[in-house]
Amino acid sequence: MCVVLPYKRLCGNCGGFSGNIKLTHHFLKVPDLCADAYLPEGTSNVYSNCNVINTLINKLDFTFVDYPFMSTQDSLLCVTFNQDFSSLGVGCHQGYRLFTLAGIDDFTETYCDRKPVDVKIVERLFSSSLVATVNLSSPRRLNVSHFKKGSEICNYCYPNSVLAVRLNRQRLVVCLADSIYIHNIRDMKVLHTIRDTPNNPRAVCALSECGQLAYPGSAINGEVQIFDTVNLQAVIQLTAHDNPLAALSFNRSGDRLATASEKGTVIRVFALPAGSRLFEFRRGVARCVTISSLSFSQDSSLLCVCSNTVTIHIFRLIPPSSTPPSGSSPTYETSSWMGYFGKALADSAAYLPSQMADIITQGRDFAQARLPVINNGDRINGAIITLNNAPRVVVASSSGMLYIFNIDQSEGGECVLIKQHRIDVFEPSVPSASSSKTSSNGDSEDQPPMTMTTE
């Protein structure tokens, strides 16, 4: 009987026998041994010394095989979508991987970089071959590479650890805890540095496709600074929340900005460049949560909000032309009892304390998607994209899963889970680096849509 044991290493204490082992014997896990050690059935459990185990295994009929697998016990270090959500980058303890999501069942591995490095940041430029990575072993160094050619384009070292990287077709932005570096993506020259920014340990920032950069303007409240990375000038400053910011996101056209604070109960959407507030939603009132991602749908009609809970909230963004003027109550259909009750609440809001009035007039979620499971410390990243000619809610988790949900655009409600993909299992075969594909936006996967120069 052949059994493949998929685990990262034989012994968690000594790190011996890194890899996977194929046994030609029955096996069992011996409790007295190291947590990850396996021995053939019938072996005495007195062999608690790692060297003795190594000697024993060498004498038995064991064969090492190259069956790459990463245990879900080792949580992925990052899961990030590219700018149009057509690709997923996964950073782990054995390098990084890139996936292409073209359909519900069309989820394939594009590239696998298997190296003994812990990759904490992976950012891909649309569907090109340009990838920016940061390793835990060198947290101050940014590596920019052409993954199809297997060549490094350049690397930069910064004064402190790199906490986040954002890309668009013109700029590469590097966020540190107290400063932001703006590079020209065509030659990687530093065009501008925003120094002495408020302490931003969570690297809260967002970069639009048209070049607007949003980042916290204060460490004690929810002030947002908008900076034009194309013309290298400040645009506007707005106060979004009373508490420090937790998440920021632009829509595709860059004229909407979604914000969330560390409290995590209220989500707001602002119009740019004016900075006026368009929408305000209440995620929930039960408890504070940590918002991990905000994402607009392609047409900016829906907003996907992920947190450290199992529930993904979807908010509907009514076109501004149909929203009531500032200071007036929203309109309600009074043909039903609930409609009449909602109108009565809204009318009474003017006579209530401002904080209570805000709660009454805040919108609620239009739809919800519930993850089957979430582990403590999981990082969740979600989006609303079109797959198989219909909108879907796609959620990636650092626990090693990609979930795809159906969403009813007319009725909302509970989204239905229709597909799950594993993203923590390394496939034995990877598409050849010489293969060439062209994405729907016209970018060749073999060449970045720009000319890069190596530093």
Salt bridges, closest charged atoms under 4 A:
ASP66 OD1 - ARG114 NH1 3.57
ASP105 OD1 - LYS419 NZ 3.16
GLU109 OE1 - ARG97 NH2 2.25
ASP113 OD1 - LYS115 NZ 3.80
ASP118 OD1 - HIS93 ND1 3.19
GLU123 OE2 - ARG166 NH1 3.87
GLU209 OE2 - ARG252 NE 3.81
ASP255 OD2 - ARG256 NH1 3.84
GLU280 OE1 - ARG268 NE 2.47
GLU280 OE1 - ARG277 NH1 2.96
ASP347 OD2 - LYS343 NZ 2.97
ASP365 OD2 - HIS313 ND1 2.70
GLU414 OE2 - ARG370 NE 3.03
ASP424 OD1 - ARG422 NE 2.86
ASP443 OD2 - ARG169 NH1 2.87
